[in-house]
Amino acid sequence: MNASSMCVSCIISKQEKLIRQYSDETRKSEYMHRILEIFYRHGQTQSAPWIAEQINLLYEEFWGAAEDFAEQKRRYNQLLLDMESGIERQIQSAGDPFKECIKYVCAANYIDFSAVEHVDEQTFEKLLEKAKHECVSDEEYLQFRRDLEQARELVYLTDNCGEIVLDKVFIRHIREEFPRLRITAIVRGEDVINDATMEDAREVGLTDIVPCIGNGNAAPGTVIKRLSEEAKRVLFSADVIISKGQGNFESLYGEGLNPYYLFLCKCELFVQRFGLARYESVFAREERIRVV
């Protein structure tokens, strides 16, 4: 999916705010013009995650290493690990625990330092509390179960730190419901914002329950042409793909893989695309999604 005009505007605005701390106005102007050049050359043919990776590389060229989110990532990973048993009890108390998992993994997609300007624990906890009252389409859910029953290989594309704990919970339930299904989780291959990497997968125990691989790059999404050969092979051999987060949606939609997307509509663009309120969730296979 090519970057929309709103994505272009949002990325440029965030970059301008990011470099306000620097005093060299000539260099700042050159940097912003180089960003505009990236959009001029690629904005109508590439996805926002692909463009974001190019801008991150440009930032490092001009200003050095980007902000280190390691401490925040550890904090949110630990926060969710501390909450895991309580959330699991909530899931188990539901009439259909497997279906209940979908509500919680969507709610956890809030932890996104790129799409959410000020992530805070109070808002997140409110979204988790609200998750139990959310609705999952019965038709979509039944089709999801049928697809999993018929599948042999499932790939689960993770998104952010913290929420990867609930990805683990969901994957554990998938294994219990469909024990013959082979599951592989794919994380980002390099650090980018607060996206989950192999370090996060090990930290939260995801690597203890399913094979996990990095995707070979630092794009904040799943950009097929940037994937490692291993990640590409695993992804294209899957019978079912679960794709978490807005960045994965933006990079995969229209690429012919037909994943099941799970995410929150966190920014104005996604609110408009899906006609939903902010922080409402989407759970659907691509073939049944109509993007405005």
C-alpha positions as CSV (number, residue, x, y, z in Angstrom):
1,M,0.0,0.0,0.0
2,N,1.5,3.3,-1.1
3,A,2.0,6.1,1.4
4,S,-1.1,8.3,1.6
5,S,-1.1,12.1,1.6
6,M,-1.9,12.0,5.4
7,C,1.1,9.7,6.0
8,V,3.3,12.0,4.0
9,S,2.2,15.0,6.1
10,C,2.5,13.1,9.4
11,I,6.0,11.8,8.7
12,I,7.3,15.2,7.6
13,S,5.7,17.0,10.6
14,K,7.2,14.5,13.1
15,Q,10.7,14.8,11.5
16,E,10.6,18.6,11.8
17,K,9.6,18.4,15.5
18,L,12.4,15.8,16.0
19,I,15.2,18.0,14.8
20,R,14.0,21.2,16.6
21,Q,16.6,20.4,19.3
22,Y,19.4,21.1,16.9
23,S,20.7,24.7,16.3
24,D,22.2,24.4,12.8
25,E,19.4,25.8,10.7
26,T,21.3,25.2,7.4
27,R,21.7,21.5,8.2
28,K,18.1,21.2,9.4
29,S,16.9,22.7,6.1
30,E,19.1,20.3,4.1
31,Y,17.8,17.4,6.1
32,M,14.1,18.3,5.5
33,H,14.8,18.8,1.8
34,R,16.4,15.4,1.6
35,I,13.2,13.9,3.2
36,L,11.1,15.7,0.6
37,E,13.4,14.2,-2.0
38,I,12.6,10.7,-0.7
39,F,8.9,11.4,-1.0
40,Y,9.3,12.9,-4.4
41,R,11.2,9.8,-5.7
42,H,9.3,7.1,-3.8
43,G,6.2,8.5,-2.2
44,Q,3.8,7.3,-4.9
45,T,5.3,3.8,-5.2
46,Q,6.3,2.7,-1.7
47,S,4.6,2.1,1.6
48,A,5.0,4.3,4.6
49,P,7.1,1.6,6.5
50,W,9.5,1.4,3.6
51,I,9.8,5.2,3.5
52,A,10.2,5.4,7.3
53,E,13.2,3.1,7.2
54,Q,14.9,5.3,4.5
55,I,14.3,8.4,6.7
56,N,15.6,6.6,9.7
57,L,18.8,5.9,7.8
58,L,19.0,9.5,6.7
59,Y,18.5,10.7,10.3
60,E,21.5,8.6,11.4
61,E,23.6,10.1,8.5
62,F,22.8,13.7,9.6
63,W,22.3,13.5,13.4
64,G,23.8,10.2,14.6
65,A,22.0,7.3,16.3
66,A,18.2,7.6,16.7
67,E,16.6,7.7,20.1
68,D,17.2,4.5,22.1
69,F,13.9,3.0,23.3
70,A,15.5,0.1,25.1
71,E,14.5,1.2,28.6
72,Q,10.9,1.9,27.5
73,K,10.7,-1.4,25.8
74,R,11.9,-3.3,28.9
75,R,9.4,-1.3,31.0
76,Y,6.4,-2.2,28.8
77,N,7.5,-5.8,28.4
78,Q,7.7,-6.1,32.2
79,L,4.4,-4.3,32.7
80,L,2.7,-6.9,30.5
81,L,4.5,-9.8,32.0
82,D,3.3,-8.6,35.4
83,M,-0.3,-8.4,34.0
84,E,-0.1,-11.6,32.1
85,S,-1.6,-14.0,34.7
86,G,-4.5,-11.6,35.5
87,I,-5.3,-11.2,31.8
88,E,-5.1,-14.9,31.3
89,R,-7.7,-15.4,34.1
90,Q,-10.0,-12.9,32.4
91,I,-9.6,-14.8,29.1
92,Q,-10.3,-18.1,30.8
93,S,-13.4,-16.8,32.5
94,A,-15.0,-15.9,29.2
95,G,-17.5,-18.2,27.4
96,D,-15.0,-18.6,24.5
97,P,-11.4,-18.0,25.7
98,F,-10.0,-18.4,22.2
99,K,-12.3,-15.6,20.9
100,E,-11.5,-13.5,23.9
101,C,-7.8,-13.6,23.1
102,I,-8.5,-11.6,19.9
103,K,-10.0,-8.7,21.9
104,Y,-7.0,-8.5,24.2
105,V,-4.3,-8.7,21.5
106,C,-6.0,-5.9,19.6
107,A,-6.2,-3.7,22.7
108,A,-2.5,-4.3,23.4
109,N,-1.7,-2.8,19.9
110,Y,-2.0,0.6,21.7
111,I,1.6,0.4,22.7
112,D,2.9,2.1,19.6
113,F,5.4,5.0,20.1
114,S,5.1,5.9,16.4
115,A,1.3,6.1,15.9
116,V,0.4,7.2,19.4
117,E,2.0,10.5,20.4
118,H,1.9,10.0,24.1
119,V,1.6,6.3,25.2
120,D,0.6,6.1,28.8
121,E,-0.1,3.2,31.1
122,Q,-3.4,4.6,32.4
123,T,-4.9,4.7,28.9
124,F,-3.6,1.3,28.1
125,E,-5.1,-0.2,31.2
126,K,-8.5,1.4,30.4
127,L,-8.3,-0.2,26.9
128,L,-7.6,-3.6,28.4
129,E,-10.5,-3.2,30.8
130,K,-12.7,-2.2,27.8
131,A,-11.5,-5.1,25.7
132,K,-13.8,-7.6,27.4
133,H,-16.8,-5.6,26.1
134,E,-15.6,-5.4,22.5
135,C,-17.3,-7.4,19.8
136,V,-15.6,-9.8,17.4
137,S,-17.5,-10.6,14.2
138,D,-19.0,-14.1,14.6
139,E,-18.7,-14.6,10.8
140,E,-15.0,-13.6,10.7
141,Y,-14.2,-15.6,13.8
142,L,-15.8,-18.8,12.5
143,Q,-14.0,-18.4,9.2
144,F,-10.7,-17.9,11.1
145,R,-11.2,-21.1,13.0
146,R,-12.0,-23.0,9.8
147,D,-8.9,-21.6,8.1
148,L,-6.8,-22.7,11.1
149,E,-8.3,-26.2,11.2
150,Q,-7.3,-26.7,7.5
151,A,-3.9,-25.1,7.8
152,R,-0.5,-26.8,8.5
153,E,1.7,-23.7,8.7
154,L,0.9,-20.4,10.6
155,V,3.1,-17.3,10.6
156,Y,2.5,-14.7,13.3
157,L,3.9,-11.3,12.5
158,T,4.4,-9.4,15.7
159,D,4.5,-5.6,16.1
160,N,5.5,-3.8,19.3
161,C,7.1,-4.4,22.6
162,G,4.8,-5.1,25.5
163,E,2.0,-6.3,23.3
164,I,4.2,-9.2,22.3
165,V,3.3,-10.7,25.7
166,L,-0.3,-11.0,24.6
167,D,0.8,-12.3,21.2
168,K,2.5,-15.0,23.3
169,V,-0.8,-15.6,25.2
170,F,-2.7,-15.8,21.9
171,I,-0.2,-18.2,20.3
172,R,-0.4,-20.4,23.4
173,H,-4.1,-20.6,22.9
174,I,-3.8,-21.3,19.2
175,R,-1.4,-24.2,20.0
176,E,-3.9,-25.6,22.5
177,E,-6.8,-25.3,20.1
178,F,-4.9,-26.5,17.0
179,P,-2.1,-28.7,18.2
180,R,-1.1,-30.0,14.8
181,L,-0.5,-26.5,13.5
182,R,3.2,-25.4,13.1
183,I,3.6,-21.8,14.2
184,T,6.5,-19.4,13.5
185,A,6.6,-15.9,14.9
186,I,8.5,-13.2,13.0
187,V,9.8,-10.1,14.7
188,R,11.8,-7.1,13.4
189,G,15.3,-7.9,12.3
190,E,16.8,-4.7,13.8
191,D,15.9,-2.0,16.3
192,V,13.3,0.4,15.1
193,I,11.3,2.6,17.5
194,N,9.6,0.3,20.1
195,D,9.0,-2.6,17.6
196,A,9.6,-6.1,19.0
197,T,12.9,-7.8,18.1
198,M,14.4,-11.1,19.0
199,E,15.6,-9.6,22.3
200,D,12.0,-8.8,23.2
201,A,10.8,-12.3,22.1
202,R,13.4,-13.9,24.4
203,E,12.7,-11.5,27.2
204,V,8.9,-12.3,27.3
205,G,9.3,-16.0,26.7
206,L,7.9,-16.2,23.2
207,T,11.0,-18.1,22.1
208,D,10.2,-20.8,24.7
209,I,6.9,-21.8,23.0
210,V,7.4,-21.3,19.2
211,P,10.3,-20.8,16.8
212,C,11.0,-17.1,16.3
213,I,13.0,-15.4,13.5
214,G,13.9,-11.8,12.7
215,N,12.8,-10.4,9.4
216,G,16.2,-9.1,8.4
217,N,15.6,-5.3,8.4
218,A,14.6,-2.3,10.4
219,A,11.4,-1.2,8.5
220,P,8.5,-0.6,11.0
221,G,6.4,-3.1,9.1
222,T,6.8,-6.2,6.9
223,V,8.2,-4.9,3.6
224,I,8.4,-8.0,1.4
225,K,11.4,-6.8,-0.7
226,R,13.3,-6.0,2.5
227,L,12.8,-9.4,4.1
228,S,15.7,-11.9,4.6
229,E,15.5,-15.0,2.4
230,E,14.6,-17.0,5.5
231,A,11.7,-14.7,6.5
232,K,10.5,-14.6,3.0
233,R,10.5,-18.4,2.6
234,V,8.7,-18.9,5.9
235,L,6.1,-16.2,5.1
236,F,5.3,-17.4,1.6
237,S,5.0,-21.0,2.7
238,A,2.4,-20.2,5.4
239,D,-1.2,-21.3,5.0
240,V,-2.4,-18.6,7.4
241,I,-0.8,-15.4,8.3
242,I,-1.7,-13.3,11.4
243,S,-0.5,-9.7,11.0
244,K,-0.4,-7.4,14.0
245,G,-0.4,-3.7,13.8
246,Q,-0.9,-0.7,11.5
247,G,2.7,-0.9,10.1
248,N,2.3,-4.5,9.0
249,F,-1.1,-3.6,7.4
250,E,0.4,-0.7,5.5
251,S,3.2,-2.7,4.1
252,L,1.3,-6.0,3.4
253,Y,-2.1,-4.9,2.1
254,G,-2.4,-5.5,-1.6
255,E,0.7,-7.7,-1.7
256,G,-1.2,-10.9,-2.4
257,L,-0.7,-12.7,0.9
258,N,-4.2,-12.3,2.3
259,P,-3.4,-12.1,6.0
260,Y,-5.7,-11.8,9.0
261,Y,-5.1,-8.3,10.3
262,L,-5.4,-7.4,14.0
263,F,-4.8,-3.8,15.1
264,L,-6.3,-0.7,16.8
265,C,-7.2,2.3,14.7
266,K,-4.8,4.6,16.4
267,C,-4.3,7.5,14.0
268,E,-6.7,9.7,12.0
269,L,-5.8,8.0,8.8
270,F,-7.0,4.6,10.0
271,V,-10.0,6.1,11.7
272,Q,-11.0,7.4,8.3
273,R,-10.0,4.3,6.4
274,F,-12.2,2.0,8.4
275,G,-15.0,4.4,9.6
276,L,-14.3,3.5,13.2
277,A,-13.7,5.5,16.4
278,R,-10.1,6.0,17.6
279,Y,-8.9,2.9,19.5
280,E,-11.6,0.6,18.0
281,S,-10.1,-2.6,16.7
282,V,-10.0,-4.4,13.3
283,F,-9.9,-8.2,13.0
284,A,-10.5,-9.4,9.4
285,R,-8.8,-11.3,6.6
286,E,-7.7,-9.0,3.8
287,E,-10.1,-10.4,1.2
288,R,-13.0,-9.1,3.4
289,I,-11.5,-5.7,4.1
290,R,-12.6,-2.6,2.1
291,V,-10.2,0.3,2.5
292,V,-11.7,3.8,1.9
